[in-house]
Amino acid sequence: MDGTGHLQAVGKDRNPAYHTLISAFAEKTGTPVVLNTSFNENEPIVESSEQALDCFFRTAMDAVVVENTLVQRQPVEAAAAGDPSE
């Protein structure tokens, strides 16, 4: 919003998991860049797993990754049918 930002390079030796994520994204899309923005909604920036999940559950976010776990919203139809595979 204020026209500022800064580039951050991710080295394979310093952060192998994030480097792998960016590399996989680059292979899939042809774009070796991930935009990282502040994670919050009308509150201070999220600083813990608990805050991240709290923000996820009370917003319309599609998914959130906490450590090595992907949490996604289940479509209403699948939830109503009780099908855990969707």
LOGUPA-128209 format. One record per atom (N, C-alpha, C): residue in one letter; residue number from 1; chain; x, y, z. Coordinates in Angstrom, 3 decimals. Example, Ala and Ser with C-alpha at 12.3 -4.5 7.8 and 13.67 -1.06 7.14 Angstrom:
2
+-----+-----+-------+----------+----------+----------+
| res |   n | chain |       px |       py |       pz |
+-----+-----+-------+----------+----------+----------+
|   A |   1 |     A |   13.190 |   -5.690 |    7.800 |
|   A |   1 |     A |   12.300 |   -4.500 |    7.800 |
|   A |   1 |     A |   13.200 |   -3.300 |    7.800 |
|   S |   2 |     A |   12.850 |   -2.250 |    7.080 |
|   S |   2 |     A |   13.670 |   -1.060 |    7.140 |
|   S |   2 |     A |   12.900 |    0.030 |    7.870 |
+-----+-----+-------+----------+----------+----------+
% end
This chain:
86
+-----+-----+-------+----------+----------+----------+
| res |   n | chain |       px |       py |       pz |
+-----+-----+-------+----------+----------+----------+
|   M |   1 |     A |    0.806 |   -1.201 |    0.000 |
|   M |   1 |     A |    0.000 |    0.000 |    0.000 |
|   M |   1 |     A |    0.846 |    1.260 |    0.000 |
|   D |   2 |     A |    1.961 |    1.200 |    0.718 |
|   D |   2 |     A |    2.771 |    2.412 |    0.812 |
|   D |   2 |     A |    3.891 |    2.446 |   -0.225 |
|   G |   3 |     A |    3.878 |    1.467 |   -1.159 |
|   G |   3 |     A |    4.863 |    1.472 |   -2.233 |
|   G |   3 |     A |    6.224 |    0.948 |   -1.832 |
|   T |   4 |     A |    6.324 |    0.361 |   -0.643 |
|   T |   4 |     A |    7.615 |   -0.155 |   -0.216 |
|   T |   4 |     A |    7.587 |   -1.677 |   -0.205 |
|   G |   5 |     A |    8.725 |   -2.237 |   -0.134 |
|   G |   5 |     A |    8.887 |   -3.680 |   -0.055 |
|   G |   5 |     A |   10.368 |   -3.984 |   -0.099 |
|   H |   6 |     A |   10.717 |   -5.226 |    0.162 |
|   H |   6 |     A |   12.121 |   -5.571 |    0.003 |
|   H |   6 |     A |   12.251 |   -7.012 |   -0.472 |
|   L |   7 |     A |   13.252 |   -7.221 |   -1.280 |
|   L |   7 |     A |   13.557 |   -8.525 |   -1.838 |
|   L |   7 |     A |   14.292 |   -9.347 |   -0.801 |
|   Q |   8 |     A |   13.932 |  -10.603 |   -0.709 |
|   Q |   8 |     A |   14.624 |  -11.488 |    0.216 |
|   Q |   8 |     A |   14.979 |  -12.758 |   -0.550 |
|   A |   9 |     A |   16.264 |  -13.046 |   -0.650 |
|   A |   9 |     A |   16.719 |  -14.260 |   -1.313 |
|   A |   9 |     A |   16.711 |  -15.409 |   -0.306 |
|   V |  10 |     A |   16.310 |  -16.584 |   -0.793 |
|   V |  10 |     A |   16.240 |  -17.758 |    0.075 |
|   V |  10 |     A |   17.258 |  -18.764 |   -0.412 |
|   G |  11 |     A |   18.284 |  -19.007 |    0.406 |
|   G |  11 |     A |   19.330 |  -19.960 |    0.054 |
|   G |  11 |     A |   18.973 |  -21.374 |    0.480 |
|   K |  12 |     A |   19.366 |  -22.331 |   -0.344 |
|   K |  12 |     A |   19.092 |  -23.736 |   -0.057 |
|   K |  12 |     A |   19.701 |  -24.165 |    1.270 |
|   D |  13 |     A |   20.862 |  -23.628 |    1.600 |
|   D |  13 |     A |   21.551 |  -24.012 |    2.836 |
|   D |  13 |     A |   20.955 |  -23.351 |    4.076 |
|   R |  14 |     A |   20.353 |  -22.173 |    3.940 |
|   R |  14 |     A |   19.792 |  -21.456 |    5.105 |
|   R |  14 |     A |   18.373 |  -21.873 |    5.450 |
|   N |  15 |     A |   17.562 |  -22.150 |    4.417 |
|   N |  15 |     A |   16.170 |  -22.520 |    4.652 |
|   N |  15 |     A |   15.742 |  -23.536 |    3.589 |
|   P |  16 |     A |   16.171 |  -24.789 |    3.759 |
|   P |  16 |     A |   15.917 |  -25.787 |    2.720 |
|   P |  16 |     A |   14.432 |  -26.032 |    2.430 |
|   A |  17 |     A |   13.570 |  -26.000 |    3.439 |
|   A |  17 |     A |   12.144 |  -26.261 |    3.209 |
|   A |  17 |     A |   11.519 |  -25.160 |    2.356 |
|   Y |  18 |     A |   11.812 |  -23.902 |    2.676 |
|   Y |  18 |     A |   11.247 |  -22.785 |    1.911 |
|   Y |  18 |     A |   11.842 |  -22.749 |    0.506 |
|   H |  19 |     A |   13.119 |  -23.048 |    0.391 |
|   H |  19 |     A |   13.774 |  -23.099 |   -0.911 |
|   H |  19 |     A |   13.126 |  -24.172 |   -1.782 |
|   T |  20 |     A |   12.833 |  -25.323 |   -1.207 |
|   T |  20 |     A |   12.174 |  -26.404 |   -1.938 |
|   T |  20 |     A |   10.783 |  -25.984 |   -2.392 |
|   L |  21 |     A |   10.047 |  -25.294 |   -1.527 |
|   L |  21 |     A |    8.714 |  -24.800 |   -1.879 |
|   L |  21 |     A |    8.787 |  -23.838 |   -3.064 |
|   I |  22 |     A |    9.694 |  -22.881 |   -2.997 |
|   I |  22 |     A |    9.828 |  -21.901 |   -4.075 |
|   I |  22 |     A |   10.264 |  -22.585 |   -5.367 |
|   S |  23 |     A |   11.173 |  -23.544 |   -5.266 |
|   S |  23 |     A |   11.633 |  -24.275 |   -6.454 |
|   S |  23 |     A |   10.490 |  -25.071 |   -7.085 |
|   A |  24 |     A |    9.660 |  -25.716 |   -6.264 |
|   A |  24 |     A |    8.519 |  -26.478 |   -6.782 |
|   A |  24 |     A |    7.513 |  -25.531 |   -7.447 |
|   F |  25 |     A |    7.290 |  -24.373 |   -6.847 |
|   F |  25 |     A |    6.393 |  -23.375 |   -7.421 |
|   F |  25 |     A |    6.936 |  -22.913 |   -8.768 |
|   A |  26 |     A |    8.240 |  -22.699 |   -8.846 |
|   A |  26 |     A |    8.870 |  -22.264 |  -10.096 |
|   A |  26 |     A |    8.711 |  -23.322 |  -11.184 |
|   E |  27 |     A |    8.890 |  -24.583 |  -10.842 |
|   E |  27 |     A |    8.733 |  -25.663 |  -11.816 |
|   E |  27 |     A |    7.297 |  -25.725 |  -12.342 |
|   K |  28 |     A |    6.342 |  -25.529 |  -11.458 |
|   K |  28 |     A |    4.931 |  -25.635 |  -11.835 |
|   K |  28 |     A |    4.443 |  -24.425 |  -12.625 |
|   T |  29 |     A |    4.919 |  -23.229 |  -12.268 |
|   T |  29 |     A |    4.377 |  -22.000 |  -12.854 |
|   T |  29 |     A |    5.331 |  -21.260 |  -13.779 |
|   G |  30 |     A |    6.622 |  -21.551 |  -13.684 |
|   G |  30 |     A |    7.607 |  -20.795 |  -14.448 |
|   G |  30 |     A |    8.001 |  -19.498 |  -13.764 |
|   T |  31 |     A |    7.489 |  -19.275 |  -12.547 |
|   T |  31 |     A |    7.777 |  -18.052 |  -11.795 |
|   T |  31 |     A |    8.487 |  -18.416 |  -10.491 |
|   P |  32 |     A |    9.781 |  -18.133 |  -10.376 |
|   P |  32 |     A |   10.527 |  -18.515 |   -9.178 |
|   P |  32 |     A |   10.436 |  -17.488 |   -8.051 |
|   V |  33 |     A |    9.222 |  -16.997 |   -7.813 |
|   V |  33 |     A |    9.016 |  -15.956 |   -6.812 |
|   V |  33 |     A |    7.776 |  -16.291 |   -5.994 |
|   V |  34 |     A |    7.873 |  -16.093 |   -4.698 |
|   V |  34 |     A |    6.720 |  -16.226 |   -3.818 |
|   V |  34 |     A |    6.548 |  -14.891 |   -3.112 |
|   L |  35 |     A |    5.350 |  -14.343 |   -3.188 |
|   L |  35 |     A |    5.057 |  -13.086 |   -2.516 |
|   L |  35 |     A |    4.622 |  -13.397 |   -1.094 |
|   N |  36 |     A |    5.300 |  -12.809 |   -0.155 |
|   N |  36 |     A |    4.992 |  -13.016 |    1.258 |
|   N |  36 |     A |    4.455 |  -11.698 |    1.803 |
|   T |  37 |     A |    3.269 |  -11.727 |    2.349 |
|   T |  37 |     A |    2.658 |  -10.516 |    2.874 |
|   T |  37 |     A |    2.328 |  -10.709 |    4.349 |
|   S |  38 |     A |    1.982 |   -9.653 |    5.018 |
|   S |  38 |     A |    1.625 |   -9.799 |    6.428 |
|   S |  38 |     A |    0.368 |  -10.650 |    6.539 |
|   F |  39 |     A |    0.293 |  -11.422 |    7.579 |
|   F |  39 |     A |   -0.795 |  -12.366 |    7.787 |
|   F |  39 |     A |   -1.631 |  -11.886 |    8.958 |
|   N |  40 |     A |   -2.733 |  -11.233 |    8.631 |
|   N |  40 |     A |   -3.630 |  -10.736 |    9.672 |
|   N |  40 |     A |   -4.884 |  -10.180 |    9.010 |
|   E |  41 |     A |   -5.877 |   -9.888 |    9.803 |
|   E |  41 |     A |   -7.058 |   -9.198 |    9.310 |
|   E |  41 |     A |   -7.538 |   -8.252 |   10.406 |
|   N |  42 |     A |   -7.234 |   -6.980 |   10.223 |
|   N |  42 |     A |   -7.635 |   -5.938 |   11.179 |
|   N |  42 |     A |   -7.148 |   -6.230 |   12.598 |
|   E |  43 |     A |   -5.923 |   -6.684 |   12.707 |
|   E |  43 |     A |   -5.329 |   -7.036 |   13.994 |
|   E |  43 |     A |   -3.806 |   -7.013 |   13.840 |
|   P |  44 |     A |   -3.071 |   -7.154 |   14.924 |
|   P |  44 |     A |   -1.608 |   -7.264 |   14.778 |
|   P |  44 |     A |   -1.240 |   -8.487 |   13.933 |
|   I |  45 |     A |   -0.064 |   -8.454 |   13.331 |
|   I |  45 |     A |    0.407 |   -9.555 |   12.497 |
|   I |  45 |     A |    0.460 |  -10.845 |   13.312 |
|   V |  46 |     A |    0.027 |  -11.944 |   12.686 |
|   V |  46 |     A |    0.033 |  -13.266 |   13.315 |
|   V |  46 |     A |    1.463 |  -13.653 |   13.683 |
|   E |  47 |     A |    1.644 |  -14.138 |   14.903 |
|   E |  47 |     A |    2.981 |  -14.509 |   15.375 |
|   E |  47 |     A |    3.063 |  -15.932 |   15.911 |
|   S |  48 |     A |    1.965 |  -16.692 |   15.868 |
|   S |  48 |     A |    2.016 |  -18.057 |   16.407 |
|   S |  48 |     A |    1.074 |  -18.959 |   15.616 |
|   S |  49 |     A |    1.235 |  -20.252 |   15.787 |
|   S |  49 |     A |    0.353 |  -21.222 |   15.139 |
|   S |  49 |     A |   -1.086 |  -21.015 |   15.589 |
|   E |  50 |     A |   -1.274 |  -20.751 |   16.864 |
|   E |  50 |     A |   -2.620 |  -20.547 |   17.400 |
|   E |  50 |     A |   -3.286 |  -19.332 |   16.761 |
|   Q |  51 |     A |   -2.540 |  -18.240 |   16.622 |
|   Q |  51 |     A |   -3.086 |  -17.039 |   15.996 |
|   Q |  51 |     A |   -3.392 |  -17.285 |   14.521 |
|   A |  52 |     A |   -2.544 |  -18.052 |   13.849 |
|   A |  52 |     A |   -2.772 |  -18.363 |   12.437 |
|   A |  52 |     A |   -4.065 |  -19.153 |   12.264 |
|   L |  53 |     A |   -4.269 |  -20.158 |   13.096 |
|   L |  53 |     A |   -5.496 |  -20.958 |   13.008 |
|   L |  53 |     A |   -6.722 |  -20.138 |   13.381 |
|   D |  54 |     A |   -6.596 |  -19.286 |   14.381 |
|   D |  54 |     A |   -7.706 |  -18.420 |   14.774 |
|   D |  54 |     A |   -8.107 |  -17.529 |   13.606 |
|   C |  55 |     A |   -7.131 |  -16.936 |   12.935 |
|   C |  55 |     A |   -7.400 |  -16.068 |   11.789 |
|   C |  55 |     A |   -8.038 |  -16.875 |   10.653 |
|   F |  56 |     A |   -7.537 |  -18.077 |   10.406 |
|   F |  56 |     A |   -8.089 |  -18.943 |    9.362 |
|   F |  56 |     A |   -9.560 |  -19.258 |    9.614 |
|   F |  57 |     A |   -9.886 |  -19.652 |   10.833 |
|   F |  57 |     A |  -11.243 |  -20.089 |   11.133 |
|   F |  57 |     A |  -12.275 |  -18.962 |   11.112 |
|   R |  58 |     A |  -11.845 |  -17.716 |   11.310 |
|   R |  58 |     A |  -12.837 |  -16.636 |   11.322 |
|   R |  58 |     A |  -12.806 |  -15.768 |   10.075 |
|   T |  59 |     A |  -12.048 |  -16.204 |    9.073 |
|   T |  59 |     A |  -12.018 |  -15.480 |    7.802 |
|   T |  59 |     A |  -12.444 |  -16.417 |    6.672 |
|   A |  60 |     A |  -12.405 |  -15.921 |    5.464 |
|   A |  60 |     A |  -12.778 |  -16.723 |    4.295 |
|   A |  60 |     A |  -11.561 |  -17.328 |    3.599 |
|   M |  61 |     A |  -10.459 |  -17.448 |    4.311 |
|   M |  61 |     A |   -9.255 |  -18.040 |    3.749 |
|   M |  61 |     A |   -9.526 |  -19.461 |    3.261 |
|   D |  62 |     A |   -8.915 |  -19.847 |    2.165 |
|   D |  62 |     A |   -9.098 |  -21.203 |    1.636 |
|   D |  62 |     A |   -8.233 |  -22.230 |    2.365 |
|   A |  63 |     A |   -7.031 |  -21.813 |    2.738 |
|   A |  63 |     A |   -6.093 |  -22.760 |    3.343 |
|   A |  63 |     A |   -5.042 |  -22.004 |    4.138 |
|   V |  64 |     A |   -4.396 |  -22.718 |    5.033 |
|   V |  64 |     A |   -3.269 |  -22.169 |    5.788 |
|   V |  64 |     A |   -2.291 |  -23.319 |    6.033 |
|   V |  65 |     A |   -1.013 |  -23.016 |    6.008 |
|   V |  65 |     A |    0.018 |  -24.008 |    6.318 |
|   V |  65 |     A |    0.628 |  -23.635 |    7.656 |
|   V |  66 |     A |    0.609 |  -24.572 |    8.589 |
|   V |  66 |     A |    1.203 |  -24.376 |    9.904 |
|   V |  66 |     A |    2.273 |  -25.457 |   10.065 |
|   E |  67 |     A |    3.520 |  -25.005 |   10.155 |
|   E |  67 |     A |    4.661 |  -25.930 |   10.167 |
|   E |  67 |     A |    4.582 |  -26.802 |    8.910 |
|   N |  68 |     A |    4.417 |  -28.100 |    9.052 |
|   N |  68 |     A |    4.353 |  -29.002 |    7.895 |
|   N |  68 |     A |    2.934 |  -29.499 |    7.636 |
|   T |  69 |     A |    1.929 |  -28.786 |    8.140 |
|   T |  69 |     A |    0.548 |  -29.239 |    8.011 |
|   T |  69 |     A |   -0.268 |  -28.244 |    7.195 |
|   L |  70 |     A |   -0.941 |  -28.753 |    6.159 |
|   L |  70 |     A |   -1.835 |  -27.949 |    5.345 |
|   L |  70 |     A |   -3.251 |  -28.120 |    5.886 |
|   V |  71 |     A |   -3.897 |  -27.014 |    6.225 |
|   V |  71 |     A |   -5.279 |  -27.026 |    6.694 |
|   V |  71 |     A |   -6.112 |  -26.350 |    5.612 |
|   Q |  72 |     A |   -7.110 |  -27.068 |    5.083 |
|   Q |  72 |     A |   -7.952 |  -26.537 |    4.019 |
|   Q |  72 |     A |   -9.410 |  -26.600 |    4.435 |
|   R |  73 |     A |  -10.179 |  -25.698 |    3.892 |
|   R |  73 |     A |  -11.619 |  -25.740 |    4.115 |
|   R |  73 |     A |  -12.206 |  -26.882 |    3.304 |
|   Q |  74 |     A |  -13.173 |  -27.562 |    3.877 |
|   Q |  74 |     A |  -13.866 |  -28.637 |    3.189 |
|   Q |  74 |     A |  -15.114 |  -28.044 |    2.543 |
|   P |  75 |     A |  -15.394 |  -28.381 |    1.283 |
|   P |  75 |     A |  -16.625 |  -27.876 |    0.663 |
|   P |  75 |     A |  -17.847 |  -28.284 |    1.488 |
|   V |  76 |     A |  -18.831 |  -27.420 |    1.551 |
|   V |  76 |     A |  -20.033 |  -27.678 |    2.362 |
|   V |  76 |     A |  -20.683 |  -28.991 |    1.967 |
|   E |  77 |     A |  -20.752 |  -29.282 |    0.660 |
|   E |  77 |     A |  -21.388 |  -30.508 |    0.204 |
|   E |  77 |     A |  -20.680 |  -31.739 |    0.759 |
|   A |  78 |     A |  -19.346 |  -31.726 |    0.749 |
|   A |  78 |     A |  -18.577 |  -32.867 |    1.262 |
|   A |  78 |     A |  -18.737 |  -33.001 |    2.758 |
|   A |  79 |     A |  -18.758 |  -31.878 |    3.452 |
|   A |  79 |     A |  -18.927 |  -31.922 |    4.914 |
|   A |  79 |     A |  -20.300 |  -32.478 |    5.268 |
|   A |  80 |     A |  -21.331 |  -32.069 |    4.527 |
|   A |  80 |     A |  -22.682 |  -32.550 |    4.785 |
|   A |  80 |     A |  -22.816 |  -34.036 |    4.510 |
|   A |  81 |     A |  -22.083 |  -34.522 |    3.502 |
|   A |  81 |     A |  -22.148 |  -35.934 |    3.150 |
|   A |  81 |     A |  -21.287 |  -36.785 |    4.073 |
|   G |  82 |     A |  -20.425 |  -36.134 |    4.829 |
|   G |  82 |     A |  -19.553 |  -36.872 |    5.750 |
|   G |  82 |     A |  -18.434 |  -37.614 |    5.053 |
|   D |  83 |     A |  -18.052 |  -37.165 |    3.855 |
|   D |  83 |     A |  -16.992 |  -37.811 |    3.102 |
|   D |  83 |     A |  -15.659 |  -37.182 |    3.444 |
|   P |  84 |     A |  -14.802 |  -37.851 |    4.233 |
|   P |  84 |     A |  -13.516 |  -37.256 |    4.640 |
|   P |  84 |     A |  -12.493 |  -37.194 |    3.524 |
|   S |  85 |     A |  -12.744 |  -37.838 |    2.381 |
|   S |  85 |     A |  -11.762 |  -37.828 |    1.298 |
|   S |  85 |     A |  -11.827 |  -36.559 |    0.461 |
|   E |  86 |     A |  -12.844 |  -35.754 |    0.630 |
|   E |  86 |     A |  -12.942 |  -34.521 |   -0.173 |
|   E |  86 |     A |  -12.500 |  -33.332 |    0.620 |
+-----+-----+-------+----------+----------+----------+
% end
